[in-house]
Amino acid sequence: MSPLFITRVPELFFSNSAYDYRVDIWSVGLILAGMIFNRTPFLHGTDNIDQILKITRLVGTREVVKYIKENKLTEKKGHKK
């Protein structure tokens, strides 16, 4: 398993190409959660949809919808599902 997959951030699933410190915080959080709960990768989805569902189960639907709206994210065009 690639370390990049372990730290996959929500921005990669959408058309947001402007990364900031939040990407690093998310990645470190997943690494620490994997170490604390002895489960690496912590959020391992079988595909993009499953990955988003796992994130939604972790942080809650309202938070995911709020994040998508606040950051004006849309699904990536031509991205494999």
C-alpha positions in Angstrom: 0.0 0.0 0.0 1.4 3.4 -1.0 1.9 5.9 1.8 0.1 8.5 -0.4 -3.1 6.5 -0.2 -2.9 6.3 3.6 -3.0 10.1 3.8 -5.5 10.8 1.1 -7.3 14.1 1.6 -10.9 15.0 0.7 -9.6 17.7 -1.7 -8.3 14.9 -4.0 -11.8 13.6 -4.7 -13.0 17.0 -5.8 -11.9 19.8 -8.2 -10.0 21.7 -5.5 -6.4 22.2 -6.6 -5.6 24.9 -4.0 -3.9 23.0 -1.2 -3.1 24.7 2.1 -2.0 23.6 5.6 -5.3 21.7 6.1 -4.1 19.0 3.7 -1.0 18.4 6.0 -3.2 18.5 9.1 -5.6 15.9 7.7 -2.6 13.6 6.6 -0.9 13.8 10.0 -4.3 13.2 11.7 -4.8 10.0 9.7 -1.3 8.8 10.4 -1.7 9.4 14.1 -5.1 7.8 14.2 -3.7 4.7 12.4 -0.9 4.5 15.1 -3.3 5.0 18.0 -5.9 2.6 16.9 -3.3 0.2 15.3 -5.1 0.3 12.0 -3.2 1.4 9.0 -4.4 2.8 6.7 -7.0 4.3 9.0 -9.6 5.1 6.3 -9.0 2.5 3.6 -11.7 2.7 1.0 -12.0 0.3 -2.0 -12.6 3.2 -4.4 -13.3 7.0 -4.2 -16.9 6.6 -3.3 -16.2 4.2 -0.5 -13.4 6.5 0.7 -15.8 9.4 0.9 -18.3 7.3 2.7 -15.7 6.3 5.3 -14.8 10.0 5.8 -18.5 10.8 6.2 -19.0 8.1 8.8 -16.0 9.5 10.7 -16.8 13.2 10.7 -20.6 13.2 10.0 -22.7 14.0 7.0 -23.4 17.6 8.0 -19.7 18.3 8.4 -18.9 16.9 5.0 -21.7 18.8 3.2 -20.7 22.0 5.1 -17.1 21.5 4.0 -18.1 20.9 0.3 -20.3 24.0 0.2 -17.8 26.3 2.0 -15.0 25.3 -0.3 -17.2 25.1 -3.4 -16.0 21.6 -4.3 -17.4 19.6 -7.2 -16.7 16.1 -8.4 -13.5 15.9 -10.5 -14.3 15.6 -14.2 -13.0 12.4 -15.8 -12.0 10.9 -12.5 -12.3 7.1 -12.2 -14.9 6.0 -9.7 
